[in-house]
């Protein structure tokens, strides 16, 4: 049996052992292990942050590229919309040669219109050219004139395209909803419903196929098919210019940006405004419909010849609404003349989107192909991606479809 004194001594020894701290070697081992855990957690945190930052940059780049294409696609899809009006050279109900009728305005556009021409200089032929050519592209030069408040020759990034899109507003002015009311002095379009009809008065020679004007009295002569009821509906004239600038807000900030200058019913294209940042290159190719579905050349000098005259199907000397060739409008080439542009039925759009910020340790050594345009490697630390789409110009291509 253990003596009481011995038992008390053992208990005190155990208590002293329990109260003793770490030894120096134990403390050093614990410190090293703690540092290793902290370093591992720090590395993990930095990797997660770096990955999240790259994902955010990639998501922004994809979003910007797709958004740019969507804006361009939506506008191009409306190109050539003029309400009930069909340009005479695209009118498959015409009995005679559109080029040979002296009562008609020039059937096919005679010249490529200048979107920057002052409205005061617009003659009937100029208006006809604007309506007949709803899409234009500039590459080596830029449109210029007092009707454009932005100097595209200095504001546009070198080596990128400039796209012009024209159409009438899809809603009738003053019809309510999201459509603006008629504003005095703005530019409106109105189509005739008696043009080429057999009205006793006024004479056919006095009837214009459409009115494009900012003067209210110019619209007074338009009547419905009964040749008596005045037409009051008119649509705002829309002309948009898209291009790339090498800065967003201030010169030298280095952020390439998709820009837009709009003539939304006014008499001039407004100062260009930034649309989407990070769009570094822009290229456009136009699909020209220069063959019929039977393979014959488009020819407006003669009246329509039908593969089946009794059924009026498959005109052999008019287009079929399908692009036969895609052209790039370099000014050194004659490919984009007035007749070619009047027969554009689709548009290929290419944009090169750049990340918001550089990636450490990355070098962009890729060569980018935007259709027929090749862009050499940038050899910097920004990641890039090409986005593209093909847009059918429904209002032009659809007129040419026959059974």
MOJOLIN-V450609 format. One record per residue. RES is the residue in one small letter. PSI is psi in radians with two decimals (999 if undefined). Layout:
res->(RES | RES)
psi->(PSI | PSI)
This chain:
res->(x | x | x | x | x | x | x | x | x | x | x | x | x | x | x | x | x | x | x | x | x | x | x | x | x | x | x | x | x | x | x | x | x | x | x | x | x | x | x | x | x | x | x | x | x | x | x | x | x | x | x | x | x | x | x | x | x | x | x | x | x | x | x | x | x | x | x | x | x | x | x | x | x | x | x | x | x | x | x | x | x | x | x | x | x | x | x | x | x | x | x | x | x | x | x | x | x | x | x | x | x | x | x | x | x | x | x | x | x | x | x | x | x | x | x | x | x | x | x | x | x | x | x | x | x | x | x | x | x | x | x | x | x | x | x | x | x | x | x | x | x | x | x | x | x | x | x | x | x | x | x | x | x | x | x | x | x | x | x | x | x | x | x | x | x | x | x | x | x | x | x | x | x | x | x | x | x | x | x | x | x | x | x | x | x | x | x | x | x | x | x | x | x | x | x | x | x | x | x | x | x | x | x | x | x | x | x | x | x | x | x | x | x | x | x | x | x | x | x | x | x | x | x | x | x | x | x | x | x | x | x | x | x | x | x | x | x | x | x | x | x | x | x | x | x | x | x | x | x | x | x | x | x | x | x | x | x | x | x | x | x | x | x | x | x | x | x | x | x | x | x | x | x | x | x | x | x | x | x | x | x | x | x | x | x | x | x | x | x | x | x | x | x | x | x | x | x | x | x | x | x | x | x | x | x | x | x | x | x | x | x | x | x | x | x | x | x | x | x | x | x | x | x | x | x | x | x | x | x | x | x | x | x | x | x | x | x | x | x | x | x | x | x | x | x | x | x | x | x | x | x | x | x | x | x | x | x | x | x | x | x | x | x | x | x | x | x | x | x | x | x | x | x | x | x | x | x | x | x | x | x | x | x | x | x | x | x | x | x | x | x | x | x | x | x | x | x | x | x | x | x | x | x)
psi->(2.29 | 2.41 | 2.62 | -0.63 | -0.71 | -0.73 | -0.74 | -0.67 | -0.73 | -0.70 | -0.74 | -0.66 | -0.70 | -0.69 | -0.70 | -0.63 | -0.68 | -0.49 | -0.09 | 2.51 | -3.03 | 2.64 | 2.92 | -0.74 | -0.68 | -0.70 | -0.69 | -0.72 | -0.75 | -0.69 | -0.77 | -0.77 | -0.71 | -0.74 | -0.70 | -0.72 | -0.75 | -0.75 | -0.73 | -0.74 | -0.66 | -0.79 | -0.72 | -0.76 | -0.74 | -0.70 | -0.72 | -0.77 | -0.75 | -0.74 | -0.74 | -0.68 | -0.72 | -0.67 | -0.69 | -0.72 | -0.73 | -0.75 | -0.73 | -0.71 | -0.81 | -0.76 | -0.76 | -0.77 | -0.79 | -0.66 | -0.71 | -0.81 | -0.68 | -0.74 | -0.83 | -0.75 | -0.77 | -0.68 | -0.76 | -0.63 | -0.43 | -0.08 | 2.42 | 0.16 | 2.07 | 0.72 | -2.15 | 0.02 | 2.37 | 2.11 | 2.47 | -0.64 | -0.27 | 0.14 | 1.82 | -0.02 | -0.05 | 2.40 | -0.51 | 3.06 | 2.20 | -0.42 | -0.33 | -0.06 | 1.99 | -0.27 | -0.27 | 2.65 | 2.87 | 2.19 | -0.82 | 2.59 | 2.36 | -0.37 | 2.68 | 2.11 | 2.63 | 1.97 | -0.23 | 0.13 | 2.34 | 2.45 | -0.57 | -0.32 | -0.04 | 2.07 | 3.03 | -0.68 | -0.64 | -0.71 | -0.69 | -0.72 | -0.72 | -0.74 | -0.65 | -0.29 | 1.54 | -0.22 | 2.30 | 2.72 | 2.36 | 2.51 | -1.08 | -0.37 | 3.07 | 2.63 | 2.57 | 2.69 | 2.94 | -0.25 | 0.05 | 2.05 | -0.17 | 2.37 | 1.68 | -0.46 | -0.50 | -0.43 | -0.39 | 2.42 | 2.32 | 2.43 | 0.08 | 2.75 | 2.77 | 2.20 | 2.31 | 2.27 | 2.28 | 2.53 | 2.96 | 2.70 | 2.48 | -0.25 | 2.72 | 2.29 | 2.32 | 0.16 | -0.03 | -3.00 | -2.33 | 0.10 | 2.28 | 2.68 | 2.85 | 2.27 | 2.17 | 2.34 | -0.18 | 2.89 | 2.18 | 2.75 | 2.41 | 2.31 | 2.51 | 2.54 | 0.04 | 0.02 | 2.27 | 0.12 | 2.89 | 1.32 | 2.39 | -0.64 | 2.37 | 2.98 | 2.66 | -0.62 | -0.35 | -0.12 | 2.23 | 2.59 | -0.47 | 2.87 | 2.26 | 1.77 | 2.86 | 0.16 | 2.16 | -0.65 | -0.35 | -0.32 | 0.01 | -0.37 | -0.10 | 2.33 | 2.85 | -3.06 | -0.30 | 0.03 | 0.21 | -0.77 | 2.11 | 2.50 | 2.25 | -0.32 | 2.31 | 2.72 | 2.51 | 2.41 | 2.25 | 2.27 | 2.13 | 2.43 | 2.22 | 2.42 | 3.05 | 2.35 | 2.59 | 0.24 | 2.81 | -1.13 | -0.82 | 2.52 | 2.32 | -0.05 | -0.18 | 0.29 | 1.80 | 2.46 | 2.41 | 2.22 | 2.76 | 2.30 | 2.19 | 2.38 | 1.47 | 1.20 | -0.29 | 3.13 | 0.08 | 2.71 | 2.20 | 2.96 | 2.38 | 2.51 | 2.58 | 2.39 | -1.01 | 2.22 | 2.72 | 0.08 | 1.95 | -0.47 | 2.68 | 2.19 | 2.47 | 2.37 | 2.41 | 2.29 | 2.03 | 2.28 | 1.64 | 0.21 | 2.58 | 3.03 | -0.20 | 0.00 | -0.04 | 2.69 | 2.55 | 2.27 | 1.94 | -0.03 | -0.34 | 2.77 | 2.92 | 2.30 | 2.26 | 2.46 | -0.59 | 1.56 | -0.57 | -0.54 | -0.11 | 0.97 | 2.61 | 1.32 | 2.28 | -0.25 | 0.42 | 2.76 | 2.83 | 0.16 | 0.06 | 2.30 | 2.28 | -0.39 | 2.54 | 2.32 | 2.64 | 2.28 | 1.13 | 2.36 | -0.31 | -0.18 | 2.65 | 0.23 | -0.60 | 1.01 | 3.12 | -0.75 | -0.71 | -0.77 | -0.57 | -0.35 | 0.30 | 2.18 | -0.13 | 2.83 | 2.26 | 2.22 | 2.33 | 2.29 | 2.53 | 1.97 | 2.39 | 2.57 | 2.77 | -0.60 | 2.79 | 2.80 | 2.14 | 2.26 | 0.01 | 2.45 | 2.14 | 1.73 | 0.23 | 2.65 | 2.26 | 2.35 | 2.03 | 1.47 | -2.13 | -0.05 | 2.15 | 2.25 | 2.11 | 2.93 | 2.46 | -0.46 | 0.71 | -2.90 | 0.26 | 2.41 | 2.53 | 2.83 | 2.48 | 2.32 | 2.46 | 2.74 | 2.80 | 2.22 | 2.20 | 2.28 | 1.60 | -0.68 | -0.35 | -0.91 | -0.66 | -0.50 | -0.41 | -0.08 | 2.27 | 2.79 | 999)
